[in-house]
Amino acid sequence: MMKLYAAPLEGITGYVFRNAFHACFDNVDKYFIPFIQPNQRGHFSSREKQDVKPENNRGMYTVPQILTNSSEDFLRTAWKLQTAYGYKEINLNLGCPSKTVISKKRGSGFLAYPEELEQFLEGIFEKAEVEISIKTRIGKESPDEFARILEIYNKFPVRELIIHPRVQTDFYKNHPNLEVFQMALDASKVPVCYNGDIFSIEDYQRFTERFPQIDHIMLGRGLLKNPGLTREIRHQIPLDKEILKKFHDCLYQGYCQVLSGDRTILFKMKELWGFLAPIFTDYEKYAKKIKKSEKLWAYEDVVEKLFAEQDLV
Ligand SMILES: Cc1cc2nc3c(=O)[nH]c(=O)nc-3n(C[C@H](O)[C@H](O)[C@H](O)COP(=O)(O)O)c2cc1C
């Protein structure tokens, strides 16, 4: 059976989101926690701490992710996640395309330095006592870079390799490069998981027809555009308004409990609506009002109306 993973989406799929999702929808096999960036003092930020605490992740299989190019920082952080929080599996971020990250040779920026990357991996695989998986793009600038990068990954006991077949300079533009993904699938000695642009049941079917041997898929924005996607994939049950409303309310109440200030709470909700709104018929005017809302009461009012007056497409 297909294993489905929830992608880490920094700023969105924190523990409040994961818990709301878990309470309303079909469970996914692994939830990836948005990245932790080790700092010099070795402390977690309060966001990072809340996100990895076992009591905030009950009943879910969660995998924390580390974003760094320093093997010492990786090992120190992994050790803490293992000993203080009980994690047995950790993911390495070699995919993040953001300018501030890549300028420090991290995320997909690290892919442009294969020799240093190999040394880094030697360092972490030699000493780490947890299982390490990798989430990667296929290069910094050109998909041609990936053959060399994959040779490096193949030297290590990587738990699994999650491939988002775009290069850094694509950001989220263009399309996942399925030719290079096929090449990687043929050449990888490590179990491969696919990630990228599976937004609907049709995308899923098209992908699995082309790659019948793939049995691990990670879903990111697809779960924001249609939070019922995993249930649709697994049980052919399309999303209905009641469950979506329950999920929305769960998420909203979750944020209201842990965040303070209408604007802070609404900032989070608006981010989700940026992805979710098009699942409704005639959504534009509601989406605009949601975006403009500054008070919780105004937000609640327009959301109620949207659910009452429109259907799911
Ligand atoms: C807002 C946002 C935040 C993201 N944060 C992370 C992150 O913390 N770690 C990571 O590995 N990838 C991150 N990603 C990338 C996603 O995990 C995923 O690889 C990407 O969205 C492609 O998958 P999709 O097409 O299914 O969304 C982020 C993407 C977005 C849009």
The ligand as a Gaussian input file, in Angstrom:
#p B3LYP/6-31G(d) Opt

LIG

0 1
 C        5.490000      27.785000       2.642000
 C        6.414000      26.626000       2.445000
 C        7.255000      26.233000       3.496000
 C        8.146000      25.150000       3.326000
 N        8.944000      24.756000       4.382000
 C        9.759000      23.670000       4.220000
 C       10.562000      23.174000       5.304000
 O       10.550000      23.673000       6.436000
 N       11.377000      22.117000       5.045000
 C       11.412000      21.504000       3.815000
 O       12.143000      20.532000       3.640000
 N       10.647000      21.932000       2.812000
 C        9.830000      22.982000       2.988000
 N        9.031000      23.369000       1.939000
 C        8.974000      22.524000       0.727000
 C        7.867000      21.466000       0.844000
 O        8.124000      20.587000       1.922000
 C        7.745000      20.644000      -0.448000
 O        8.973000      20.028000      -0.720000
 C        7.345000      21.504000      -1.639000
 O        6.245000      22.328000      -1.312000
 C        7.003000      20.638000      -2.857000
 O        5.986000      19.731000      -2.557000
 P        4.432000      20.014000      -2.961000
 O        4.457000      20.303000      -4.440000
 O        3.727000      18.747000      -2.593000
 O        4.006000      21.205000      -2.173000
 C        8.184000      24.459000       2.085000
 C        7.331000      24.866000       1.043000
 C        6.457000      25.935000       1.201000
 C        5.549000      26.323000       0.051000

